[in-house]
């Protein structure tokens, strides 16, 4: 009886085909991984161009009303570039002005100017890492013109700003900040509202800043400035630090930071008092 022996090994040609197929599949996988790793995002490609465009210019003042202007866009890109930069800006606030000192690849340097108090922070890029240095004192050559230009900018934006009317009076004409009642009388009325013994103390973070949780759609940065600082003039600064517009209604649940050095009232702004302040503004 004949015994048929099965060949357990593939032919030479089949073996070569298997090796060739495996090589091609590996090559495709590696090429795909390399493409995913090297393809830059829109933010990665925009930041170097923005740094180069702004290099060497005098300090650029951030706008409280137009987030599309170059200095505002630069701060946004920097926040997206690094989690440490994002955390720093969230804690210290949006700067009053920025200056690009150096736009060299992987060696960029940007100055962040804060005017309350007067502080300068420098952020430096070391390859893929951004290092935050400071604070140091702002040079006098920059400080005086910077304050002068910021006063002009805030004054112009205050004249153009408006306050959202109460929800029950949608047809009422908007008021500009400078049309509000005299500061002293308005401050006195707000002070009276804060004297309620049942008003709870506001929550503060580890830096001592008030962390205000928005309750009512009537709230905006002007009302918060009046309540927590007793000064309507602080509204533009609070708006800039929180990335908001002065007159825009805030969404319930939003968290707004009021820096400790501006806080004069540590009581929580409740919905009832927000409505009363809105009514005082529109008297």
Secondary structure by P-SEA (a helix, b strand, c coil): cbbbbccccccaaaaaaaaaaaaaaaaaaaaaaaaaaccccaaaaaaaaaaaaaccccbbbbbccccccaaaaaaaaaaaacaaaaaaaaaaccccccccccccccbbbbbbbbcccbbbbbbbbcccbbbbbccccccccccaaaaaaaaaaaaaaaaabbbbccccccccccccccccccaaaaaaaaaaaaccccbbbbbbccccccccccccccccaaaaaaaccccccaaaaaaaaacccccccccccbbbbbccccccccccccaaaaaaaaaaaac
